[in-house]
């Protein structure tokens, strides 16, 4: 699957972040960069949010490696 805005191939993190912020049932997604830009976030802030979601057990992202 590719980003609906820039065409970049998506990772599990891209898809999880999009679904967490936009719509869990989405069949098309945007990359972290495009999703962050839409919500006026920096990419660093987006990654901070992803790590917090992971720590809280969100299953939309790969588990944290200890």
N, C-alpha and C positions, 0 to 999 in steps of 0.2 A: 504494500500500500504506500502511496506517495502523498505528500502534503498537498492539500487542495489549493493552497495559495502559491507556493514556490516550487512545487514538484519534487522536493527532496525526499528520498526514501525514508520512511518512518521507522523508528525503533519502538520497543515496548514502552519506553519512557515518554516518547512523543504522544503515542496513542493514549496512554494512561492519563497524562496531564490534560489532554484535550477532553477526554471523557469525564474526568473529575470536575473540570471547570465549566464545560459546555453541556454535555449530554451523554449519560452513560450508554445510551442505546445508539450512539452515532455509528454510522457505517462508513463515513468519510471523515478524515481527521486532518488537523494541521500540525506542523512540527512545533516544538517548544518555542523556537524563535518567533514564529508567526502568531502563535497563541499568546505568548507574553506581550508581543507588540499590540495585539488587539486589546488586551486588558491593561495596557500602559504599565507593564512590569519590565524590569531588567531581566536578562537571562539568569543572572546570579540569583535574583530574588525567586525566579521560577524554580531553580534547583534547590534553594532553601525550602521552598514549599513542598517539593517532591520528597525531600528527605524527611520532613516533618510528617507528611502523609504516610510514608513507609514506617516510621517509628510508631505511628498510631495504628499500624496494622492494615492499612488500605491495601486491598487485594488487586487494585488496578495496576500496581507496579511490581516489578520483580522484588523479592525479599532482600532486605539489607544483609550484606555479608559482614559477619562479626569479625 
